[in-house]
Every structure is written in C-alpha cells, then in structure tokens.
Amino acid sequence: MRGILAHRGAADLLELVVGGDEVSNSKPDPEGLLLAMDRLEAAPSQVLYCGDTVLDAEAAQRARCHFSAVLNGTTPGQDFLPFPHVHIAPDLPELLKWLRAQDR
C-alpha cells in the first residue's frame, strides 16, 4: 500500500497507513482500525471512519467510532442502513463537502 501511495505521489498526504501485513485479522474485525486509533492516540469518539463496504461499516461499529459510507464501490446505499452511520455520501467530492459543512 505504501508503495502504491508513494508511486502516485500521495504518501505525504497521509499521516498513517495501517496495512494488512500489520494485523492478524481482516475486516470486519476492528483490529486495524483500533491499531490506527492507538497510534494516533485518538479515542473512538474522535474518529470518523469512511468506507465503501459493509465490512467497513461493521469494523467501525465494532471499534465504536463514527462511520460514513461512500458509495464509490459496488455496495448500494441501502445496505448501510442497518449500521450506525453519520452520513452516506454518493461520492468522495460530496463527502468532502459534507465534512466541510460539519466543521462550521
């Protein structure tokens, strides 16, 4: 993952990347998310986890952090409704617009 980000010139845009090689359990187990929160010294209430699958939604739920779905994958919006969420964005530009509105 880090190599892909570096190749695309995006490595400096992220403070932290937790790859699959750093965890024993994959999503929906929250291990990777909990590891990231620990490294960033962030409480679950301070975290908004954004994802495009119900595995992401379940991982956020199990980590007890906020979740926003982004419909840039193949999962339809209604599949996220059973999970706690603060927003369902049709795409990344709309997610950014929503995030900026929350910051006011």
C-alpha positions, 0 to 999 in steps of 0.5 A: 500500500505504501508503495502504491501511495508513494508511486502516485505521489500521495504518501505525504498526504497521509499521516498513517497507513495501517496495512494488512501485513500489520494485523492478524485479522481482516475486516470486519474485525476492528483490529486495524482500525483500533491499531490506527486509533492507538497510534494516533492516540485518538479515542473512538469518539474522535474518529470518523471512519469512511468506507465503501463496504459493509465490512467497513461499516461493521469494523467501525461499529465494532471499534465504536467510532463514527462511520460514513459510507461512500458509495464509490464501490459496488455496495448500494446505499441501502445496505448501510442502513442497518449500521450506525452511520453519520452520513452516506455520501454518493461520492468522495467530492460530496463527502468532502463537502459534507465534512466541510459543512460539519466543521462550521 
